[in-house]
Amino acid sequence: MAVIAALSGCSAPAPEAPAAADPFDLTAPIEPSWTAEVDLVGYPIYLDGYVASYVAATDGALHVVVWDAATGTEEWRNIAGLGAVSAESSITLAGLESGGKSFVTYLSPSTNPDDPEGWSDLMISEIGTATSTVGLDDEIWANSVPSVCADGKAVCFRGYSKETADGDSAWFRSAPNSGTIVADTTVAVPDGARLIGTNVFSTNDRSEGAIEQLGYSAGGVTVWQVPYADVFGEGYTSDGGWNWSIFESDDVIVGSGYFVDQDRVDGGEFVHDYTKRAVVGLNPATGDVLWRLAGAATCAGSPNEYDLVDGLVPLCRTNAGTETGAFGADGTTIDRSRADYDMDVIGVDPLSGDIGWTYPVGDAGLNETQTAALSFRSFSPTRPFDISGTVRLVDMLRGDARDVPEDAILPCNEVRDAFSAPKSGAENDSVVEYDAGNDAVPCTSDLIALDGTAYSAAAARMAGVETSKNTFVVGGATGLSSYTLPD
């Protein structure tokens, strides 16, 4: 024991462990480990070691491209199409995981020489090999971009098959490796209605005297329809926008609605009240309103897919704020100004509508939406807010915030040019201008773009899609870039 004590007394002190890198470091610049110089359309997705996205090719065509996430090596690409998809659709590539494999799904112009322009092949391709199991004889006329079905097991789209071309458009589905396209009997949307969420629809008749209905379907039947105004209030309509992906369970479905100012629609002078928006929780079995939060909506630029803290959903609640304006002879808005804007970020229990915490952000977002060409970007629970001229990082899940240093490198959105494609079935040479999404650019807290491609660790986390631990891919003006952050 004495020997042990003596040796212990003479031993050198253990070296100090290196300090862990701050995942919220906003100042140290990090250059990309690789960059693929492409013109992105929509937003990249990550599956099973690969990154994929739509890309605008140099000849103007739309391609699907897949890269190795670790190296940036292009694995494969294929020509894609948009069929008869409307300009209001979101053009972002969809991915699906099924049977231990990962797939991307998209439309490709029909290779059958007997098909007129506008018919497409539905592609469900293994992301690593480009192998598609849907037969080329299953041409479709698609009115929507293929997406993952509500049950997460197959690919769904709205449109026509050759057997149903003389009838009404309907929903179809195709499971990976099935090789078939079948009618989707799980969705029941009445004629003249539009699907605005998972099994949620609104009727689309806006003629005088028509009453817009909000409805819900399950198991291939319409479960209920109720007047839209009974849910949100008089003057609210799905024409003003919606979001029914906020939260859904067997007990509640949560969605947002917006008031539409008829003076604004008619192109006259208007005063728009920003408090006239609402989030509701509905009983999925009956359509009854379980709770309603006036002035609430999802926060601009923030996704809904969070691992919630204490089961609370983050929302933004507008307490006050108006916008006044008028329209010029050419229909564009003139004399536009906002005033008295005040907002809170709130954590809401989606089952009860109870507010668990409130973080006041005042006139946050007013500057970026009114005067700047850029806006802050975040796909993570941490989001920059301009609060009366001072930018702070707000934790959307906990309702707290931290200061931003003057030399911070933040992530911003910059609107891309539209992607132009010929309109299928048109007799003339008309084209559709599709929303191609936003590019991520490094910026200052004053919403000024920075030169180069360097991001801070915090900015890369907010702007990108995680591909492995501490590695994020970001879709920007220079292409697709991967950033590896310090451990």
C-alpha positions as CSV (number, residue, x, y, z in Angstrom):
1,M,0.0,0.0,0.0
2,A,2.9,2.4,0.8
3,V,4.5,1.6,-2.6
4,I,1.2,2.3,-4.3
5,A,0.8,5.6,-2.4
6,A,4.3,6.6,-3.3
7,L,3.8,5.9,-7.0
8,S,0.5,7.7,-7.0
9,G,2.1,10.8,-5.4
10,C,4.8,10.9,-8.1
11,S,2.5,10.4,-11.2
12,A,2.1,13.2,-13.6
13,P,-1.4,15.0,-13.8
14,A,-3.7,13.6,-16.4
15,P,-3.9,15.8,-19.5
16,E,-7.0,17.9,-19.8
17,A,-9.6,16.7,-22.3
18,P,-10.0,19.0,-25.3
19,A,-13.0,21.3,-25.1
20,A,-16.0,20.1,-27.1
21,A,-16.7,22.2,-30.2
22,D,-19.7,24.5,-29.7
23,P,-22.5,23.3,-32.1
24,F,-23.9,26.8,-31.9
25,D,-20.6,28.5,-33.0
26,L,-21.7,31.3,-35.3
27,T,-18.3,32.8,-36.2
28,A,-15.7,30.2,-37.2
29,P,-15.9,29.7,-41.0
30,I,-16.2,26.2,-42.4
31,E,-15.6,25.5,-46.1
32,P,-17.4,22.6,-47.8
33,S,-15.7,19.3,-48.1
34,W,-17.2,18.8,-51.5
35,T,-19.5,20.8,-53.9
36,A,-21.5,19.5,-56.9
37,E,-22.0,22.5,-59.2
38,V,-25.6,22.1,-60.3
39,D,-28.8,24.2,-60.5
40,L,-31.1,22.7,-57.9
41,V,-34.8,22.6,-58.2
42,G,-36.6,22.0,-54.8
43,Y,-34.7,20.7,-51.8
44,P,-32.2,17.8,-51.4
45,I,-33.1,14.7,-49.5
46,Y,-30.9,12.1,-47.8
47,L,-31.5,8.4,-47.7
48,D,-29.2,5.5,-47.0
49,G,-25.9,7.1,-47.7
50,Y,-27.0,9.1,-50.8
51,V,-28.2,12.6,-51.5
52,A,-30.8,13.3,-54.2
53,S,-32.5,16.2,-55.8
54,Y,-34.2,17.6,-58.9
55,V,-31.7,19.6,-61.1
56,A,-32.2,22.0,-64.0
57,A,-30.0,20.6,-66.7
58,T,-28.0,22.9,-69.0
59,D,-30.4,22.2,-71.9
60,G,-33.4,23.3,-69.8
61,A,-34.6,19.7,-69.0
62,L,-35.4,18.5,-65.5
63,H,-33.2,15.7,-64.2
64,V,-33.1,13.6,-61.0
65,V,-29.5,13.3,-59.7
66,V,-28.1,11.1,-56.9
67,W,-24.7,11.7,-55.2
68,D,-22.7,9.7,-52.8
69,A,-23.2,11.6,-49.5
70,A,-19.6,11.0,-48.3
71,T,-17.7,12.0,-51.5
72,G,-20.1,14.0,-53.6
73,T,-19.6,11.6,-56.5
74,E,-22.5,11.6,-58.9
75,E,-23.9,8.1,-58.9
76,W,-26.6,8.5,-61.6
77,R,-29.1,10.8,-63.2
78,N,-32.2,10.4,-65.3
79,I,-34.4,12.8,-67.2
80,A,-37.6,13.7,-65.2
81,G,-40.8,15.4,-66.2
82,L,-43.7,17.2,-64.6
83,G,-46.6,15.7,-66.7
84,A,-49.6,17.9,-66.3
85,V,-48.7,19.1,-62.8
86,S,-50.1,22.5,-62.0
87,A,-47.9,25.5,-61.3
88,E,-49.1,25.6,-57.7
89,S,-47.4,22.3,-56.9
90,S,-44.3,22.1,-54.8
91,I,-41.5,20.7,-57.0
92,T,-39.4,18.7,-54.6
93,L,-38.1,15.2,-55.0
94,A,-39.7,12.6,-52.7
95,G,-38.0,9.7,-51.1
96,L,-39.4,6.5,-49.6
97,E,-38.1,3.7,-47.3
98,S,-39.7,0.3,-47.7
99,G,-38.6,-3.3,-47.2
100,G,-35.2,-2.3,-46.0
101,K,-34.5,-0.4,-49.2
102,S,-34.6,3.3,-50.1
103,F,-36.2,4.8,-53.2
104,V,-36.7,8.1,-55.0
105,T,-39.9,8.6,-57.0
106,Y,-40.5,10.9,-59.9
107,L,-42.2,11.2,-63.3
108,S,-40.2,10.5,-66.5
109,P,-41.6,11.4,-70.0
110,S,-43.1,8.3,-71.6
111,T,-40.8,6.3,-73.8
112,N,-43.7,4.8,-75.7
113,P,-43.6,6.4,-79.2
114,D,-47.4,6.0,-79.5
115,D,-48.1,8.2,-76.5
116,P,-48.9,11.9,-77.1
117,E,-46.9,14.5,-75.2
118,G,-47.8,14.7,-71.5
119,W,-48.0,11.0,-70.6
120,S,-45.4,9.8,-68.1
121,D,-43.8,6.8,-66.6
122,L,-44.0,6.6,-62.9
123,M,-40.5,5.9,-61.6
124,I,-39.8,4.4,-58.1
125,S,-36.0,3.9,-58.3
126,E,-33.7,2.3,-55.8
127,I,-31.6,5.3,-54.7
128,G,-28.2,3.5,-55.1
129,T,-28.8,1.7,-58.4
130,A,-31.5,3.7,-60.3
131,T,-33.4,0.4,-60.8
132,S,-37.1,1.1,-61.2
133,T,-39.6,-1.7,-60.8
134,V,-42.7,0.0,-62.3
135,G,-43.3,-1.2,-65.9
136,L,-43.0,1.1,-68.8
137,D,-46.4,0.0,-70.0
138,D,-48.1,1.8,-67.0
139,E,-48.1,5.3,-68.5
140,I,-50.0,7.9,-66.5
141,W,-51.3,11.4,-66.9
142,A,-50.3,13.0,-63.6
143,N,-51.8,16.1,-62.1
144,S,-49.5,16.0,-59.0
145,V,-45.9,15.3,-58.3
146,P,-45.5,11.8,-56.9
147,S,-45.2,11.7,-53.1
148,V,-45.2,9.2,-50.3
149,C,-48.7,8.0,-49.4
150,A,-50.2,8.8,-46.1
151,D,-49.5,5.3,-44.8
152,G,-45.8,5.6,-45.7
153,K,-45.9,2.3,-47.7
154,A,-46.3,3.4,-51.3
155,V,-46.1,6.3,-53.8
156,C,-49.3,8.2,-54.5
157,F,-50.3,10.7,-57.2
158,R,-53.5,12.2,-58.7
159,G,-54.3,11.9,-62.3
160,Y,-55.4,9.3,-64.9
161,S,-54.4,5.9,-66.1
162,K,-55.1,4.9,-69.7
163,E,-58.1,2.9,-68.5
164,T,-59.6,6.0,-66.6
165,A,-58.6,8.7,-69.1
166,D,-62.3,9.3,-70.1
167,G,-63.4,9.8,-66.5
168,D,-62.6,12.0,-63.5
169,S,-59.1,12.3,-62.2
170,A,-58.4,10.1,-59.1
171,W,-55.7,9.1,-56.7
172,F,-53.4,6.2,-57.5
173,R,-50.7,4.3,-55.6
174,S,-47.8,2.0,-56.4
175,A,-45.8,0.1,-53.9
176,P,-42.1,-0.5,-54.5
177,N,-41.3,-3.8,-56.3
178,S,-45.0,-4.3,-57.1
179,G,-44.7,-3.3,-60.7
180,T,-48.3,-2.2,-60.7
181,I,-50.3,1.1,-60.4
182,V,-53.7,0.7,-58.7
183,A,-56.5,3.0,-57.6
184,D,-55.9,4.4,-54.1
185,T,-59.0,3.3,-52.2
186,T,-57.9,4.9,-48.9
187,V,-58.6,8.4,-50.1
188,A,-62.1,9.7,-50.8
189,V,-62.2,13.2,-52.2
190,P,-65.5,14.4,-53.7
191,D,-65.5,15.7,-57.3
192,G,-64.5,19.4,-57.4
193,A,-62.6,19.2,-54.1
194,R,-58.9,19.4,-53.5
195,L,-56.7,17.5,-51.1
196,I,-55.0,19.9,-48.7
197,G,-53.5,17.5,-46.2
198,T,-53.3,13.9,-45.2
199,N,-57.0,12.8,-45.9
200,V,-58.1,16.4,-45.4
201,F,-59.8,18.2,-48.3
202,S,-61.8,21.4,-49.1
203,T,-64.5,21.8,-51.7
204,N,-63.5,24.1,-54.5
205,D,-66.8,25.7,-55.8
206,R,-66.4,29.4,-55.4
207,S,-69.6,30.4,-57.2
208,E,-72.0,32.8,-55.6
209,G,-74.0,31.1,-52.8
210,A,-71.6,28.1,-52.6
211,I,-70.5,27.2,-49.1
212,E,-66.9,25.9,-48.9
213,Q,-66.7,22.7,-46.9
214,L,-63.8,21.2,-45.0
215,G,-63.7,17.4,-45.1
216,Y,-61.9,14.3,-43.9
217,S,-61.7,10.9,-45.4
218,A,-60.5,7.5,-44.1
219,G,-60.7,4.0,-45.3
220,G,-61.9,5.1,-48.7
221,V,-65.0,7.0,-47.5
222,T,-65.7,10.6,-46.5
223,V,-66.0,10.6,-42.7
224,W,-67.3,14.2,-42.4
225,Q,-67.8,17.5,-44.1
226,V,-68.4,20.8,-42.2
227,P,-68.6,24.4,-43.4
228,Y,-65.1,25.9,-43.5
229,A,-66.4,29.0,-41.7
230,D,-67.7,26.9,-38.8
231,V,-64.1,25.8,-38.2
232,F,-62.1,29.0,-38.7
233,G,-64.7,31.8,-38.9
234,E,-66.5,33.9,-41.5
235,G,-64.2,35.1,-44.3
236,Y,-61.7,32.3,-43.8
237,T,-61.1,30.1,-46.9
238,S,-58.5,27.6,-48.1
239,D,-57.9,30.0,-51.0
240,G,-55.8,32.0,-48.5
241,G,-53.5,29.0,-47.7
242,W,-53.4,26.1,-45.3
243,N,-51.1,23.7,-43.4
244,W,-52.5,20.4,-42.2
245,S,-49.1,18.8,-41.4
246,I,-48.7,20.5,-38.1
247,F,-49.7,17.5,-36.0
248,E,-51.9,14.4,-36.5
249,S,-52.9,11.5,-34.3
250,D,-55.9,9.3,-33.7
251,D,-57.2,12.0,-31.2
252,V,-56.6,15.2,-33.1
253,I,-55.6,16.7,-36.4
254,V,-54.1,20.2,-36.2
255,G,-54.2,22.7,-39.1
256,S,-54.1,26.4,-39.9
257,G,-56.5,28.7,-41.8
258,Y,-56.3,32.3,-43.1
259,F,-58.8,35.1,-43.6
260,V,-59.0,36.4,-47.2
261,D,-59.6,40.2,-47.5
262,Q,-61.9,40.6,-50.5
263,D,-60.7,44.2,-51.1
264,R,-57.2,42.8,-51.6
265,V,-58.5,40.1,-53.9
266,D,-60.4,42.6,-56.0
267,G,-57.3,44.8,-56.4
268,G,-58.5,47.7,-54.4
269,E,-57.1,49.6,-51.4
270,F,-56.9,47.2,-48.4
271,V,-55.9,47.0,-44.8
272,H,-54.8,43.4,-44.0
273,D,-55.0,42.3,-40.3
274,Y,-52.3,39.8,-39.6
275,T,-54.1,38.5,-36.5
276,K,-56.8,37.0,-38.8
277,R,-55.2,33.6,-38.9
278,A,-55.9,30.6,-36.7
279,V,-54.7,27.1,-35.8
280,V,-57.3,24.6,-34.7
281,G,-57.4,21.1,-33.3
282,L,-60.2,18.9,-34.7
283,N,-61.7,15.6,-33.7
284,P,-60.8,13.4,-36.7
285,A,-63.9,11.3,-36.1
286,T,-66.4,14.1,-36.2
287,G,-64.8,17.4,-37.4
288,D,-65.7,19.0,-34.1
289,V,-63.4,21.9,-33.1
290,L,-61.5,20.8,-29.9
291,W,-59.5,24.0,-29.6
292,R,-58.7,27.2,-31.5
293,L,-55.8,29.6,-31.2
294,A,-56.5,33.0,-32.8
295,G,-53.6,34.7,-34.6
296,A,-51.5,31.5,-34.7
297,A,-49.7,29.9,-37.6
298,T,-46.6,27.9,-38.3
299,C,-43.5,30.1,-38.1
300,A,-42.2,31.2,-41.5
301,G,-39.2,29.3,-42.7
302,S,-39.4,26.6,-40.1
303,P,-40.4,22.9,-40.7
304,N,-42.8,20.9,-38.6
305,E,-40.9,17.7,-38.3
306,Y,-39.3,18.2,-34.9
307,D,-38.7,15.8,-32.0
308,L,-41.0,17.7,-29.7
309,V,-40.0,18.7,-26.2
310,D,-42.7,17.8,-23.6
311,G,-44.9,17.1,-26.6
312,L,-45.3,20.8,-27.4
313,V,-45.6,22.1,-31.0
314,P,-43.9,25.4,-31.8
315,L,-46.2,28.1,-33.4
316,C,-46.0,31.8,-34.0
317,R,-48.9,33.9,-32.7
318,T,-49.5,37.4,-34.1
319,N,-50.9,39.6,-31.4
320,A,-51.1,42.7,-33.5
321,G,-50.1,44.0,-36.9
322,T,-51.6,45.5,-40.1
323,E,-50.6,45.9,-43.7
324,T,-52.0,48.7,-45.8
325,G,-51.7,48.9,-49.5
326,A,-53.2,49.6,-52.9
327,F,-52.9,48.2,-56.4
328,G,-51.6,50.0,-59.4
329,A,-53.1,49.9,-62.9
330,D,-50.9,46.9,-63.8
331,G,-52.2,44.9,-60.8
332,T,-49.0,45.1,-58.7
333,T,-49.1,46.3,-55.1
334,I,-48.1,49.9,-54.4
335,D,-47.9,52.0,-51.2
336,R,-47.4,48.8,-49.1
337,S,-46.6,49.3,-45.4
338,R,-46.8,47.4,-42.2
339,A,-47.4,48.8,-38.7
340,D,-47.8,47.8,-35.0
341,Y,-46.5,44.3,-35.5
342,D,-46.1,42.1,-32.4
343,M,-45.6,38.3,-32.3
344,D,-44.9,35.5,-29.8
345,V,-43.4,32.1,-30.3
346,I,-45.4,29.7,-28.3
347,G,-45.2,26.0,-27.4
348,V,-48.6,24.4,-27.8
349,D,-50.0,21.0,-26.5
350,P,-51.6,19.7,-29.7
351,L,-54.1,17.6,-27.8
352,S,-55.5,20.3,-25.6
353,G,-54.4,23.6,-27.3
354,D,-52.9,24.7,-24.0
355,I,-49.8,26.9,-24.2
356,G,-46.9,25.6,-22.3
357,W,-44.5,28.5,-22.8
358,T,-44.4,31.9,-24.5
359,Y,-41.4,33.7,-25.9
360,P,-42.2,37.3,-27.0
361,V,-40.4,38.3,-30.2
362,G,-42.1,41.6,-30.8
363,D,-41.8,42.8,-34.4
364,A,-39.6,39.8,-35.4
365,G,-39.7,39.0,-39.1
366,L,-41.1,42.4,-40.0
367,N,-37.8,43.7,-41.5
368,E,-37.0,40.5,-43.5
369,T,-40.4,40.2,-45.0
370,Q,-40.8,43.9,-45.9
371,T,-37.5,45.3,-47.0
372,A,-34.8,42.7,-47.5
373,A,-34.1,40.5,-50.5
374,L,-33.0,37.7,-48.2
375,S,-34.8,36.0,-45.3
376,F,-33.4,33.8,-42.5
377,R,-33.4,30.1,-43.1
378,S,-33.6,27.2,-40.7
379,F,-34.5,23.5,-41.0
380,S,-33.7,23.0,-37.4
381,P,-35.5,23.9,-34.1
382,T,-33.1,26.8,-33.8
383,R,-34.1,29.8,-35.8
384,P,-32.8,33.4,-36.1
385,F,-35.3,36.1,-35.4
386,D,-34.8,39.9,-36.0
387,I,-36.3,41.3,-32.8
388,S,-36.6,45.1,-33.2
389,G,-33.3,45.3,-35.0
390,T,-31.5,42.8,-32.8
391,V,-31.1,39.2,-34.1
392,R,-31.3,36.4,-31.6
393,L,-31.3,32.6,-32.0
394,V,-34.6,31.3,-30.7
395,D,-35.0,27.7,-29.6
396,M,-38.4,26.8,-31.1
397,L,-38.8,23.9,-28.8
398,R,-38.0,25.5,-25.5
399,G,-38.9,29.1,-25.9
400,D,-35.5,30.6,-25.0
401,A,-32.9,32.5,-27.0
402,R,-29.3,33.4,-27.2
403,D,-27.5,36.5,-28.4
404,V,-25.8,36.6,-31.9
405,P,-22.3,38.1,-32.2
406,E,-21.7,41.0,-34.6
407,D,-19.5,38.8,-36.9
408,A,-21.9,35.9,-37.0
409,I,-22.3,33.8,-40.2
410,L,-26.0,33.0,-40.5
411,P,-28.0,31.1,-43.1
412,C,-30.4,32.9,-45.4
413,N,-32.9,32.1,-48.2
414,E,-32.5,33.6,-51.6
415,V,-35.4,33.0,-54.0
416,R,-34.4,31.0,-57.1
417,D,-35.5,31.8,-60.6
418,A,-38.6,29.7,-61.6
419,F,-38.2,26.5,-63.4
420,S,-39.9,26.7,-66.8
421,A,-41.5,23.7,-68.5
422,P,-43.9,23.3,-71.4
423,K,-47.5,22.9,-70.4
424,S,-48.6,19.4,-71.2
425,G,-51.6,19.1,-73.5
426,A,-51.5,22.7,-74.5
427,E,-52.1,23.5,-78.2
428,N,-49.7,26.4,-78.2
429,D,-46.2,26.8,-76.9
430,S,-47.2,28.0,-73.4
431,V,-45.0,27.2,-70.5
432,V,-45.5,26.9,-66.8
433,E,-43.3,28.7,-64.3
434,Y,-42.8,26.4,-61.4
435,D,-41.5,27.5,-58.0
436,A,-38.0,26.1,-57.8
437,G,-37.5,26.9,-54.1
438,N,-34.8,28.9,-52.4
439,D,-31.0,28.8,-52.4
440,A,-29.2,28.9,-49.1
441,V,-26.6,31.7,-48.9
442,P,-24.3,32.7,-46.0
443,C,-25.4,36.1,-44.6
444,T,-24.9,38.6,-41.9
445,S,-27.4,39.4,-39.2
446,D,-28.3,42.4,-41.3
447,L,-29.5,40.0,-44.1
448,I,-26.6,40.9,-46.4
449,A,-25.2,38.0,-48.4
450,L,-21.6,37.1,-47.7
451,D,-19.1,36.2,-50.5
452,G,-17.9,32.7,-50.7
453,T,-19.3,29.3,-49.5
454,A,-18.2,29.3,-45.8
455,Y,-20.8,28.7,-43.1
456,S,-20.5,28.7,-39.4
457,A,-21.2,25.4,-37.6
458,A,-24.6,26.7,-36.4
459,A,-25.5,28.0,-39.8
460,A,-24.7,24.7,-41.5
461,R,-26.9,22.9,-39.0
462,M,-29.7,25.3,-39.6
463,A,-29.4,25.4,-43.4
464,G,-28.7,21.8,-44.2
465,V,-29.8,18.2,-44.2
466,E,-27.9,15.9,-41.9
467,T,-26.2,13.0,-43.7
468,S,-24.1,11.6,-40.8
469,K,-22.9,12.8,-37.5
470,N,-21.9,16.5,-37.7
471,T,-22.1,16.4,-41.6
472,F,-24.8,18.5,-43.4
473,V,-25.5,19.0,-47.1
474,V,-26.8,22.5,-48.1
475,G,-28.4,23.4,-51.4
476,G,-27.2,26.8,-52.5
477,A,-26.6,29.1,-55.5
478,T,-23.2,27.4,-56.2
479,G,-24.8,23.9,-56.1
480,L,-25.0,21.2,-53.5
481,S,-22.3,21.4,-50.8
482,S,-21.4,19.2,-47.8
483,Y,-20.0,20.6,-44.6
484,T,-18.3,18.5,-41.9
485,L,-18.3,20.2,-38.5
486,P,-15.8,19.9,-35.7
487,D,-16.6,17.1,-33.2
